[in-house]
Amino acid sequence: MGAFEYTALDASGKERTGILEGDTPRHIRQLLRERQLLPVSVSEVAQKEAKRRSFSLARGVSPGDLALFTRQLATLVRAGLPLEESLLAVSQQTEKPRIQSIILGVRARVMEGHTLADGFAEFPRVFPEIYRATVSAGEQAGHLDNVLERLADYTESREQIRQKILAAMLYPIVLTVMCFAIVSGLLVFVVPKVVAVFESNRAKLPLITRVLIGTSDFFRAYGLWLLIAAVIAAVLFARWLRNPLARRQFQRLQLRMPIIGKLTRGFNTARFTRTFSILSASSVPVLEALRIAGEVVTNLPMRDAVADAAARVREGAPIGRSLSISRLFPPMTIHLISSGESSGELDSMLERAAISQERELDGLLTAMVGLLGPLLIVLMGLFVMGIVFAMLLPIFRMNQLIRESDLSSGRRWPQGCLVPA
């Protein structure tokens, strides 16, 4: 029995879509006819996901949906419900058709006699390798409920870290774009109108005003070309990063930068230790856990360091000492891993290292947001103040020249009047 998505027409000609479980597409069509529906298309969920994976640019299920599914399934399994009934209940709980079809596809594999990990393997774009390996280890050890609870905590913590990084980056990016838009608008639209007033006066303009006028003329003449050049440069840079060697060089340069390097190292270390911790606690073999944990590291030099460490561990070297050779992981993490190896509590020490890195990363992001926000506001204020000052300075000088000419002719104007009435 499998899960099938269908499209059918009712008696009034209205299109209906949904999901049914059956043995074959022919069986599904028969069920639809019994419900007074005319079948239009019937496709198996697993085959449809495979086509989506091969020919579509759409990504898998969001981390939030995956965390919610894992938490619900863990709760039902811990309550003692059979696995197929738990999957059916979770599929009925969700309101998203694609997630429902995927869960029913997994349930169909389980009802055929396969393991839950084999059911997840039918949808590799939705359930990553760490997910499948952890569930497989939990099934073999007979502790599936505990493993699912750890997976739920893991997916939720990863989603929280991702949201914190996005929130930390969003505020400075919005301020930077607003600063650039305001300054560009002043230079392109406001300054030229004020310059037209100065052109009638042949007096020598101040240096800051001449610089402002030159900058405005440059942006008006070449602004569009600069934008096109920036887009082309971004596209060429993205294509250059597709080369693994070039991406590795760029990411190695990122690790050497003062703030970006610390953020990159902390984010990847937290992901690595958290993944390694949950795999180790789920009785996954150490070498397999190292390999899978290395795959979640996005920085290629750090991923290479994990692969080299796994090769040394295979030869009998300790994990902590093998990871310390690259000098890419924080010393605190190395010491905690070494302490866990010597005390036999590697999983707990890995979890402690992950919590330490996540707290340090959270503090660094909070400090950056608190510093970058006011800094960008002050920078934008300085730009605007410079533009206003450059436009007002010639007006004050013109007023001074008018006053001097009036005084020489014996005519006086009230104090505070900029131009004659």
C-alpha positions as CSV (number, residue, x, y, z in Angstrom):
1,M,0.0,0.0,0.0
2,G,1.2,3.5,-0.9
3,A,0.2,7.1,-0.7
4,F,-1.1,8.7,-3.9
5,E,-1.9,12.3,-4.8
6,Y,-4.9,12.7,-7.1
7,T,-6.8,15.3,-9.1
8,A,-10.4,14.6,-9.9
9,L,-13.6,16.3,-11.0
10,D,-16.9,16.1,-9.1
11,A,-20.4,16.0,-10.6
12,S,-20.5,19.8,-11.0
13,G,-17.2,19.8,-12.9
14,K,-15.2,21.3,-10.0
15,E,-11.7,20.2,-9.5
16,R,-10.8,18.3,-6.3
17,T,-7.3,17.4,-5.1
18,G,-6.3,15.2,-2.2
19,I,-4.3,12.1,-1.0
20,L,-5.5,8.5,-0.8
21,E,-3.8,5.3,0.3
22,G,-4.0,2.3,-2.0
23,D,-2.2,-0.5,-3.6
24,T,-1.9,0.8,-7.2
25,P,-3.0,3.9,-9.2
26,R,-5.8,1.7,-10.6
27,H,-7.0,1.0,-7.1
28,I,-7.0,4.8,-6.4
29,R,-9.0,5.5,-9.5
30,Q,-11.6,2.8,-8.4
31,L,-11.9,4.5,-5.0
32,L,-12.4,7.8,-6.7
33,R,-15.2,6.5,-8.9
34,E,-16.9,5.0,-5.8
35,R,-16.9,8.5,-4.4
36,Q,-18.6,9.8,-7.6
37,L,-15.4,11.6,-8.7
38,L,-13.8,11.4,-12.2
39,P,-10.1,10.8,-11.9
40,V,-7.9,13.2,-13.9
41,S,-4.4,12.3,-12.6
42,V,-3.0,9.9,-10.0
43,S,0.6,9.9,-9.0
44,E,2.5,8.2,-6.2
45,V,4.0,10.6,-3.6
46,A,7.5,9.0,-3.6
47,Q,7.8,9.2,-7.5
48,K,6.5,12.8,-7.5
49,E,9.1,13.8,-4.9
50,A,11.8,12.2,-6.9
51,K,10.8,14.2,-10.0
52,R,10.6,17.3,-7.9
53,R,14.2,16.6,-6.7
54,S,15.5,16.0,-10.2
55,F,13.7,18.7,-12.2
56,S,12.5,21.3,-9.8
57,L,14.3,24.2,-8.1
58,A,12.0,24.0,-5.1
59,R,13.6,23.3,-1.7
60,G,12.6,20.7,0.8
61,V,10.4,21.2,3.9
62,S,11.3,24.1,6.1
63,P,13.2,23.4,9.3
64,G,10.3,24.7,11.4
65,D,7.9,22.2,9.8
66,L,10.4,19.4,10.2
67,A,10.9,20.3,13.9
68,L,7.1,20.3,14.5
69,F,6.7,17.0,12.8
70,T,9.5,15.4,14.8
71,R,8.1,16.8,18.1
72,Q,4.6,15.5,17.3
73,L,5.8,12.1,16.3
74,A,8.0,11.8,19.3
75,T,5.1,12.7,21.6
76,L,2.8,10.0,20.1
77,V,5.5,7.3,20.0
78,R,6.3,8.0,23.7
79,A,2.6,7.7,24.5
80,G,2.7,4.1,23.2
81,L,0.8,4.5,19.9
82,P,1.9,2.2,17.1
83,L,4.2,3.8,14.6
84,E,1.8,3.7,11.7
85,E,-1.0,5.2,13.8
86,S,1.3,7.9,15.0
87,L,2.3,8.8,11.4
88,L,-1.4,8.8,10.4
89,A,-2.3,11.1,13.3
90,V,0.6,13.5,12.5
91,S,-0.5,13.6,8.8
92,Q,-4.0,14.5,9.8
93,Q,-2.7,17.2,12.1
94,T,-0.8,19.2,9.5
95,E,-2.6,21.6,7.1
96,K,0.0,21.6,4.4
97,P,-0.7,19.2,1.5
98,R,2.9,18.5,0.6
99,I,3.9,17.6,4.2
100,Q,0.8,15.4,4.5
101,S,1.6,13.5,1.4
102,I,5.2,13.0,2.5
103,I,4.2,11.7,5.9
104,L,1.7,9.3,4.3
105,G,4.4,8.2,1.9
106,V,6.6,7.3,4.9
107,R,3.7,5.5,6.5
108,A,3.1,3.5,3.4
109,R,6.7,2.3,3.5
110,V,6.4,1.4,7.2
111,M,3.2,-0.6,6.6
112,E,5.0,-2.5,3.9
113,G,7.4,-3.8,6.5
114,H,10.2,-1.4,6.1
115,T,11.8,0.6,9.0
116,L,11.1,4.2,9.7
117,A,14.6,5.2,8.5
118,D,13.9,3.4,5.2
119,G,10.7,5.4,4.9
120,F,12.6,8.6,5.5
121,A,15.2,7.5,2.9
122,E,12.5,7.8,0.2
123,F,12.5,11.5,0.7
124,P,16.2,12.5,1.1
125,R,15.5,16.2,0.3
126,V,13.2,16.4,3.3
127,F,15.0,14.2,5.8
128,P,18.8,14.8,5.9
129,E,21.3,12.1,6.4
130,I,21.8,12.9,10.1
131,Y,18.0,12.5,10.6
132,R,18.0,9.1,8.9
133,A,21.1,7.8,10.6
134,T,19.9,8.9,14.1
135,V,16.4,7.3,13.6
136,S,18.1,4.1,12.3
137,A,20.3,3.9,15.4
138,G,17.3,4.6,17.7
139,E,15.3,1.8,16.0
140,Q,18.1,-0.7,16.4
141,A,18.7,0.2,20.1
142,G,14.9,0.2,20.9
143,H,14.9,3.9,22.0
144,L,13.1,5.5,19.1
145,D,11.1,7.9,21.4
146,N,14.2,9.3,23.1
147,V,16.0,9.6,19.7
148,L,13.0,11.5,18.2
149,E,13.0,13.8,21.3
150,R,16.7,14.6,20.7
151,L,16.1,15.2,17.0
152,A,13.2,17.6,17.8
153,D,15.5,19.5,20.2
154,Y,18.2,19.5,17.5
155,T,16.0,20.8,14.7
156,E,14.5,23.4,16.9
157,S,17.9,24.7,18.1
158,R,19.2,24.8,14.6
159,E,16.2,26.8,13.5
160,Q,16.6,29.2,16.4
161,I,20.3,29.8,15.5
162,R,19.4,30.4,11.9
163,Q,16.6,32.9,12.8
164,K,19.0,34.7,15.2
165,I,21.6,35.1,12.5
166,L,19.0,36.3,10.0
167,A,17.5,38.8,12.5
168,A,21.0,40.0,13.3
169,M,21.9,40.5,9.6
170,L,18.5,42.0,8.6
171,Y,18.7,45.1,10.7
172,P,22.1,46.4,9.5
173,I,21.3,45.5,5.9
174,V,18.0,47.4,6.0
175,L,19.8,50.4,7.6
176,T,22.5,50.3,4.9
177,V,20.1,50.1,2.1
178,M,18.1,53.0,3.5
179,C,21.2,55.1,4.0
180,F,22.3,54.4,0.5
181,A,18.8,55.3,-0.9
182,I,18.5,58.5,1.0
183,V,22.0,59.8,0.1
184,S,21.6,58.7,-3.5
185,G,18.2,60.5,-3.7
186,L,19.7,63.7,-2.3
187,L,22.6,63.6,-4.7
188,V,20.5,62.8,-7.8
189,F,17.3,64.8,-7.2
190,V,17.8,67.5,-4.5
191,V,21.3,68.7,-5.2
192,P,20.8,69.5,-8.9
193,K,17.9,71.8,-8.1
194,V,20.0,73.7,-5.5
195,V,22.9,73.9,-7.9
196,A,20.7,75.7,-10.5
197,V,20.5,78.6,-8.0
198,F,24.3,78.7,-7.6
199,E,24.9,78.7,-11.3
200,S,23.4,82.2,-11.7
201,N,25.9,83.5,-9.2
202,R,29.5,83.4,-10.6
203,A,31.1,83.7,-7.2
204,K,33.5,81.0,-6.3
205,L,31.8,78.1,-4.4
206,P,33.3,76.5,-1.3
207,L,35.4,73.3,-1.7
208,I,32.8,71.1,0.0
209,T,30.1,72.4,-2.3
210,R,32.2,71.8,-5.4
211,V,32.9,68.2,-4.2
212,L,29.2,67.7,-3.7
213,I,28.3,69.0,-7.1
214,G,31.0,66.8,-8.7
215,T,29.7,63.7,-6.9
216,S,26.1,64.5,-7.9
217,D,27.1,64.9,-11.5
218,F,29.0,61.7,-11.4
219,F,26.1,59.7,-10.0
220,R,23.7,61.3,-12.5
221,A,25.9,60.4,-15.4
222,Y,27.3,57.0,-14.4
223,G,24.9,55.8,-11.6
224,L,23.0,53.4,-13.9
225,W,26.3,52.0,-15.2
226,L,27.6,51.6,-11.7
227,L,24.5,49.6,-10.8
228,I,24.9,47.4,-13.9
229,A,28.6,46.9,-13.1
230,A,27.7,45.9,-9.5
231,V,25.1,43.4,-10.7
232,I,27.6,41.9,-13.2
233,A,30.3,41.7,-10.5
234,A,27.9,39.9,-8.1
235,V,27.0,37.4,-10.8
236,L,30.7,36.8,-11.7
237,F,31.6,36.4,-8.0
238,A,28.8,33.9,-7.5
239,R,29.9,31.9,-10.5
240,W,33.5,32.1,-9.3
241,L,32.4,30.6,-5.9
242,R,30.9,27.6,-7.7
243,N,34.5,26.4,-8.2
244,P,35.3,24.3,-5.0
245,L,38.9,25.5,-5.0
246,A,37.9,29.2,-5.3
247,R,35.2,28.7,-2.6
248,R,37.7,27.1,-0.3
249,Q,40.1,30.0,-0.7
250,F,37.4,32.5,-0.1
251,Q,36.2,30.7,3.0
252,R,39.7,30.4,4.3
253,L,40.0,34.1,4.0
254,Q,36.8,34.5,5.9
255,L,38.3,32.6,8.8
256,R,41.1,35.1,9.0
257,M,38.8,38.2,9.2
258,P,38.4,39.7,12.7
259,I,34.7,39.5,13.3
260,I,33.4,37.5,10.3
261,G,36.0,34.8,11.1
262,K,34.8,34.5,14.7
263,L,31.2,34.3,13.6
264,T,31.9,31.7,10.9
265,R,34.1,29.6,13.3
266,G,31.5,29.8,16.1
267,F,28.5,29.0,13.9
268,N,30.2,25.9,12.3
269,T,31.6,24.7,15.6
270,A,28.2,24.9,17.2
271,R,26.6,22.9,14.3
272,F,29.3,20.3,14.3
273,T,29.3,19.7,18.1
274,R,25.5,19.7,18.3
275,T,25.3,17.1,15.5
276,F,28.1,15.0,16.8
277,S,26.5,15.1,20.3
278,I,23.1,13.8,19.1
279,L,24.7,11.1,16.9
280,S,27.0,9.9,19.7
281,A,24.1,9.9,22.2
282,S,22.1,7.8,19.7
283,S,24.7,5.1,19.6
284,V,25.9,5.9,16.1
285,P,29.5,4.6,15.6
286,V,32.1,7.3,16.1
287,L,33.6,7.3,12.6
288,E,30.1,7.4,11.0
289,A,29.1,10.2,13.4
290,L,32.2,12.2,12.5
291,R,31.5,11.8,8.8
292,I,27.9,12.9,9.1
293,A,28.7,15.8,11.5
294,G,31.4,17.0,9.1
295,E,28.8,17.2,6.3
296,V,26.7,19.8,8.2
297,V,29.8,22.2,8.4
298,T,29.3,24.8,5.7
299,N,32.9,26.1,5.8
300,L,35.0,24.0,3.5
301,P,38.4,24.3,5.4
302,M,36.7,23.3,8.6
303,R,34.9,20.4,6.8
304,D,38.3,19.3,5.5
305,A,39.7,19.5,9.0
306,V,36.9,17.2,10.3
307,A,37.6,14.7,7.4
308,D,41.3,14.7,8.3
309,A,40.5,14.2,11.9
310,A,38.2,11.2,11.1
311,A,41.1,9.7,9.1
312,R,43.4,10.0,12.2
313,V,40.7,8.6,14.5
314,R,40.4,5.6,12.2
315,E,44.1,5.0,12.8
316,G,43.6,5.1,16.6
317,A,44.3,8.8,17.4
318,P,42.1,10.6,20.0
319,I,39.3,12.8,18.6
320,G,40.3,16.0,20.5
321,R,43.9,15.8,19.5
322,S,43.0,15.1,15.8
323,L,40.7,18.1,15.7
324,S,43.3,20.4,17.3
325,I,45.8,19.9,14.6
326,S,44.0,22.2,12.1
327,R,43.7,25.0,14.8
328,L,40.3,25.9,13.3
329,F,38.2,24.9,16.2
330,P,38.1,26.9,19.5
331,P,40.4,25.6,22.2
332,M,37.5,25.3,24.7
333,T,35.7,22.9,22.3
334,I,38.9,20.8,22.0
335,H,39.4,20.6,25.7
336,L,35.8,19.6,26.3
337,I,36.0,16.8,23.7
338,S,39.3,15.6,25.1
339,S,37.8,15.6,28.6
340,G,34.8,13.7,27.4
341,E,37.0,11.0,25.8
342,S,39.0,10.5,28.9
343,S,36.0,10.4,31.2
344,G,33.8,8.3,28.9
345,E,31.1,11.0,28.7
346,L,31.8,12.2,25.2
347,D,28.1,12.9,24.3
348,S,27.5,15.1,27.4
349,M,30.8,17.0,26.8
350,L,29.9,17.6,23.2
351,E,26.5,18.9,24.2
352,R,28.2,21.2,26.7
353,A,30.6,22.4,24.0
354,A,27.6,23.1,21.7
355,I,25.8,25.1,24.3
356,S,28.9,27.1,25.1
357,Q,29.4,27.9,21.4
358,E,25.8,28.8,20.9
359,R,25.8,31.2,23.9
360,E,29.0,32.8,22.7
361,L,27.6,33.2,19.2
362,D,24.3,34.6,20.6
363,G,26.3,37.2,22.7
364,L,28.4,38.2,19.7
365,L,25.4,38.6,17.5
366,T,23.6,40.7,20.1
367,A,26.6,42.9,20.6
368,M,27.0,43.4,16.8
369,V,23.3,44.4,16.4
370,G,23.6,46.8,19.3
371,L,26.7,48.4,17.8
372,L,26.0,48.4,14.1
373,G,22.5,49.9,14.4
374,P,23.6,53.2,16.1
375,L,26.8,53.3,14.1
376,L,24.9,53.1,10.8
377,I,22.4,55.8,12.0
378,V,25.3,58.1,12.9
379,L,27.0,57.4,9.6
380,M,23.8,58.3,7.7
381,G,23.4,61.4,9.8
382,L,26.9,62.5,9.0
383,F,26.3,62.0,5.3
384,V,23.1,64.0,5.4
385,M,24.6,66.7,7.5
386,G,27.5,67.0,5.1
387,I,25.1,67.4,2.1
388,V,23.0,70.0,4.0
389,F,26.1,71.9,5.1
390,A,27.5,71.9,1.5
391,M,24.2,73.4,0.2
392,L,23.7,76.0,3.0
393,L,27.3,77.3,3.0
394,P,27.0,79.1,-0.4
395,I,23.7,80.6,0.7
396,F,25.3,82.0,3.8
397,R,28.1,83.3,1.7
398,M,25.7,84.9,-0.8
399,N,23.9,86.5,2.1
400,Q,27.2,87.9,3.5
401,L,28.0,89.3,0.0
402,I,24.6,91.0,-0.2
403,R,25.1,92.5,3.3
404,E,28.5,93.8,2.4
405,S,27.2,95.4,-0.8
406,D,24.3,97.0,1.0
407,L,26.6,98.4,3.7
408,S,28.9,99.9,1.1
409,S,25.8,101.6,-0.6
410,G,24.5,102.8,2.8
411,R,21.4,100.5,2.8
412,R,20.7,98.4,5.8
413,W,18.5,95.2,6.2
414,P,16.9,93.9,9.4
415,Q,19.1,91.5,11.3
416,G,18.3,87.8,10.5
417,C,17.0,88.5,7.0
418,L,18.8,86.4,4.4
419,V,17.7,88.0,1.2
420,P,16.0,91.4,0.5
421,A,12.3,91.5,0.6
